[in-house]
């Protein structure tokens, strides 16, 4: 009797297995897609920074990058996601750690605001250079609203442009955009930048305080995901 019951259970399991395997495969595929989304975003952000910094006389001043406390790059911000004039995009941000190098990049989202773009422009790449800890601190706590939590000013353009102490004192954030091949400073009043919690969890595997993640050196599986962006930061804004 016992052997007969065992055979019935075994047969039922065998019949159920083909139905279960596609579920496992689908779950595995979903995880892979999520991982590749973060990796693709990091690669795109690195490409935007590289292309802008290697454009003759149309890059962010080297002096500003050397003094930068933090840098955010958001590729392909699109129009219309938040209604008329609104915009939305996803990117990464990193701040310098105690030794002057770059800490672990965090995934972020931007939305709201018209960004002062020209009529007819559907998408743009956005870069923000943070000049002090006060500008980036609200973001590391979860959300930063430009104009309310910190001021942002259209940044100066030109690789060799003079960037003295006086200009750094005028704004906590200098912002730039590239649309249809044109690169210039941009106004971001009203825009809201916040942490992308789900992407940070996908990349780093656990939920923890963003401020603490950003100060450390990236390790584990997250290292491969954000490495292109981190390499670009180290190349164009090296350790002070």
N, C-alpha and C positions, 0 to 999 in steps of 0.2 A: 504493500500500500504506500509505504514511504517513498519507494523508488518511483512509483507511478506519479505521485505528487511532484517529485523533483523534476521528472521529465516534462510535466505540464508547465511548471514554472519556467524551465529552461526554454521550452518552445515559445512561450509567451514573450520572454526576453528577446529571443532571436527575432521574432516578428516585429517587436517594438524598436529594435536597434536601427533599422534603416530610416525610421521616422525621426529618431533622435539625432542621428548624425548630421542631417542638414541644419538642425537647430544649433548644434555646436559649431558647425562651419560658419553659419551666419553670425553667431556671436563673435567668433574669432575674426571674421572679416570686418565686422563693425569696429572692433578694437583697432585693427590695422588701419582702417580709414581715419579714425580719430587721431592716431599717432601721426599718420602722413599729413593730416591737415596742419598740425602744429609745425612739423618739419618744413612743409611748403611755405608756411607763413614766415618762418625764420629765414629761409632762403630768399624769399621775395624782399624782405626788409633789408637783408644784406646787399642784394642787387641794387635796390634803390639808393642806398647810401653810397655804394661804389660808383654807380653811374653819375650821381650828382657831384661827388668829390673829384671825379676825373674829368669833368666837363671844364674846358678852358675858361677861366675868368667868370664862371657861373656857379661856383661852389660856395659852401659855407666857409667863412674865414677860418683859417687854421688857428689863429689866436683864440677865437671863440671856442673851438673844439678842445683846445688844450686846457682851457679854464672851465670847461663844462663839468657840472656836478652830475648831470644825468642827460641821457639822450633817448628820445622815443622816435620810432619810425613806423608809420602806418601806411602801407602800400594800398593803392587803389581804393580811396575813399569815394563812395558812390552817392549820388544825389537821389533824394526821394524816399529813403527808407523811413524817415520820420515826418512825412508830410511835405507840403510845399516848402522848398528852400532848405529842408533838413538834409543831413548827410550822415553816413554811417560807414564805419570801417574797423578792421582789426589789425593789430600790429604788436610790437614789443617795446619795452622800455628797460633800461638798465641804469644803475647809478654806480658811481665810483665807490670802492671800498676803502678801508683805512689806509692801505698802502699806495693808493692812487691808481690802482688797476681797476678793471671792471668786474662788478659783482654779477651774480646770476640774473639773467634777463627774465622779465615777467611778461606774460601775455596780457594785452589790454584791448579795450574797445573804445571807440569814439563815436559820439552821436550828437545831434542837435546843432543849431547854429547854421548860418548860411556860408560862413567862412570867407565872406567877401570875394567870392570867385566871379569870374566873368560870366556874363549871360551865355548860355549854350554849352558851358563846360560840364560834362556829365561825370567825370571822375578825375581825381587828383591824388598824388602821393603827398603825404604830410610828414614833416620832420619837426620835432620840437627839441630845443636845446635848453636844459634847465641850468640856471646860473648859480643856484644855491639850494640848500636843503629845504627851505621854506616852500619853494615852488613844487617840489616833488613829494613832500611829506603827506599832503592830503590824498594823493593818488595811492601811495603805499598803504594808506589806511582803508582804501576801498574806492574812493571817488574824488575827482577834482573837477570843479566847475570853473572854467576860465572867466575871469572878470569878478568872480565872487571870492573864490579861495586864493587865487593868485592872478596877477596881471600877465598878459602875453602881448608881445609887440612883434610886428613884422621885422624879421631879422635882416641885418646887413648882408649884402652879397658881394663876393669877390674873394678869391683865395688869399690874397695878400692884403686885404682890407685891414686898416688899423682898428684894433679892438682894445681900447684902454679901459681902465678901472671905471671911468665915469659911465661908459655905456652899459657895463654889467650891473651898475647900481640902478639903472632905470627900469629894469624889468626882470621878473623872476624867470620868465620864459621867453625865448626868441623862437618864432615859428616860421616855417617855410613851406612852400608847395611847388609841385611840378605838374603842370597840365599841358597837354599837347606840345610837349617838348620845351615849354617855357618854365624857367625856374626863378622864383622870386619870394620875398617875404610875404606873409599872409596874416590877416587878422582872424583870430579864432574866438572872438567874444561870443559867449553863450554856449560854446561847445562843452560837452561833458565827457571826460575821460575816466574810465573805470576799469578795475581789474576784471579780467576774463577768468573767473574762478574755475570753470570746467576745463578750460585749456591748460591752466596751470596744474590742475590735478592730473590731467592726462599726461603732461610732460614730466612732472616730478613725482607722481605716484602717491601723493598724500596731501592732505590739507594742513597748512601751517600758516603762521603769520607771514604775510608778504614782505614786510619790512625785514624780517629775519632772513628769509630766502634771498632777498636782493643783496644783502651784505656779504653773503658767503660765496665760496667758489663752487661753481656748478660741478656736480658729480653724478655718477650712475648713468642710467639710460637718458636722463634729461640732457646730459652733456652732448650727445650726438645730435639731439633734436635742435638745440639752439646754437651749436658750434659755428655755423656760417655767420650768424649775426654777431656773435662774440668776436670772431676773427676780424670782421669788418670794423668793429669798434676799436679793437686793438691796433689795427692798421692806420685808421684815419684820426683816431683820438687816443694816441698812446699814453702810457702812464706818465704822470706829471714828473 
